Every structure is written in structure tokens, then in C-alpha cells.
Amino acid sequence: MNVNKIFQLLFLNMIFILVMSCSLHNSTIRYERIDSLIVDISAIVDQDQLSKEFKYFKFTTQNESYQLYYLNHSNNRVYTMDLFDNAVDSIEINELAFASNKNMDLYKVSDSSYLLYSNDLQQMCVVDEDFNYQVHNFDSLFNGDHALVNIPSSRPVVFCKSFLYGSVIHFKSESVSDSKMLPIMVYNINTKEYSFVGRYPAAYSNNDYYDSYPSLCLGENNYVIYSPLACDSIYVFKNNQFYDQYCFSMEKRPEFHPFDVSKRNSQSYTKKYVLSEPRYAELFYDPYRNVYFRTFKHEVKKNTNNGILLSYDEVSWSIIIADNDFSIIGETTIDNISYPLFFIPTPKGVLISHTTFDELKETMIIKFVLYKFSFSE
């Protein structure tokens, strides 16, 4: 076989792989707003202690209940609120050794246990209703190499069987090899052991995209899915091993420009970069319709206030939907939405948050809209 034939076959094979990995249904996605929900958080949050971000508000749909839970640092209580009847329950966590740390955060693991961690203290633990727990230090995770691990509050922790999966940020020194910079931390509840899995997109190896908060999702068949924010692909893991990579985009996006680390101390540059650059955001699985949703923040070229965007109100968002085999069904732009941070699948549709921080601080309510999505060929 001559060289030209070989190159032709290689080229056709690459095209086939690309088409298969980005396979489309070419469906039209429609949506309608069928209901709204107002959640009054004044009973569980002190306004003076209200975070400047939504990051401390978490939601769970365990046992077909829809709950908000929140760690109130002013009284060290974990509050749980039912979204539909506003019933409130709480537990006190003062018995925990690092409960007074104001930057501690938590995730609900089950009906009676929580994962708590402090990035400041580099510690974490899982505590149950009887306050059985063991504190673990992050310092031991690198076998003597110096690094810090940060679990971002703005990204969910995924619980599957006896394992917790969390997105991490590595703050590495020169003594830490790149091979240890993996994006997902795995914590075994039973053995109390840590490990790291995952892979970064090739473009991440030499660039900083100021988005070290990848989205994690627990999908069908207990797949753990890692969604980089500046990459069209997602990475699927099964039994803590890499399973496959899929294109999760309707079309080629605008170029993802790296963050200029030399300007990290410039607030104006950072704000403009964060607001104007295109980015993927949340990835979640809807078990009621057996589909995956991935949100995308479009590039914003319009600049105001001396080149700085004022708010997310100027940003347009779209939702890409794929079936359980990760074949893209379609994409639709969501109108009149400022930052769709929370997604809660329900039997009737998907609850998507419609509240900005300024509105939250003023009204102490979180607004949701219930969307019904439909597909047609």
C-alpha cells in the first residue's frame, strides 16, 4: 500500500471518529415555562452573614425529596429546607474540631451524614448524625511533595456507592510533577483513603483558563462524568477508571482564550475575562427523561463601563441536550436568564434558578422557573 493510500485511510478514519464522537440527532429543542417556585431562605440565613456568592447553597434530590441545605456560620448549624413546603430541620456541628472555621463548607452525603471540609485548614471529614468522624489532612496526599488541594464550593461533590468524588484545584510548587495534577479527588468512605483520577484536556497542559472548577456529574450506570469548562469534550469514568471521551457540543465554539496569568492581580482584566469569555458551566443528568444537560455561556463582545462588563445580565446562555449515549439531541438558547447556577430535575420538568446575588441579598428569596423541554426531528 503506497503512502498516499495510507494517509487517505488515516484521514477518513479521523473523520469517522470525529463524526461518531460528535454524533447528532439534529432535533429541534423547544422549551416552555410551566411553573415558578419561590424559596424564602430568611429562616435559615442571617442576612449579615450572607455569602457574596451562591456557593454555600446546596440542593439534593435524595429519596425523591427536593431540599436545600446550608451551613450557617453564625451559629454553626446545618439547615435543611424542603423546597416545596418550606419545612426546616437543622443540626448543630459545634462538636467538630474545626467547626468555627468560617471558610468551612459541606455537602450532604446521605440522609444522616455530611462531608465537611476546610480549604484554609486543609482538612476534611465525613460526619454522621451521631458525630462519628475522623479528620483527614490534605497535607498527606502528595507523599511529601508540597501542594495545596482546594475543593471549590461552587461545584458539586458526587457520591456513588462508597465513594465521594470532588473537583479539585491544585496549587503546585515546582517539586510536584504534572502527572499528579489530576482533576478529580476520590475519597473512599469505608477505608478513609484518597486517590486522584481524571485527565485534563491537552490545551490545559500549557495554559491557564481561570476555570479550575470543573463540573462533575453522576450519570446513568453510576458513570462519573468530568466536564472541563473550556473544552467541547466530556470525560466519562467507570469504577474509577477512564471509560471514554465524548464531544458534547452542537457546533465548533469560539476559541477559548487562555487567561493571562501576568494580569492575575488586575481586577478589571479578571472581571472582563470571566464575564466575556465563552465557557461551559453545569453538566447534569436528568433521570426522569434519561438525558444529559450541559449549559454554555456565550462569548460576549459588547463591552461597557470602560471595557468591563457590568453583570451576567448581558450574557446569553444556551443548553445542549444529549441522550444517554451522549449523542447530541440539540441546543437551545434560554431567554431572560442571568446565571443558571442551580438545576433540579423533577418529574414535571427541570427547575432552573433565576436569581442574582443582588436580588438574593435584597429579598432573601431564590427564584426558580420550571422548564419543560421537548424535542422534534
Secondary structure, DSSP 4 states (H G I P E B T S, - for coil): --HHHHHHHHHHHHHHHHHHHT-B--PEEEEEEEEEEEEE-TTT--GGG--SSSTTEEEE-GGG--EEEEEETTTTEEEEEETTT--EEEEE-TTSTTTT-TTEEEEEEETTEEEEEETTTTEEEEEETT-----EEGGGGGTT--EEEE--TTSPEEEETTEEEEE-EEEE-TTS-GGG--SEEEEETTTTEEEEE----GGGGS---S----EEEE-GGG-EEEE-TT-SEEEEEETTEEEEEEE--SSPPPP-PPP-GGGTT-HHHHHHHHHHS-EEEEEEEETTTTEEEEEEEPP-----TTT----GGG--EEEEEEETT--EEEEEEESS-S----EEEETTEEEEE---HHHHHHH-EEEEEEEEEEEE-
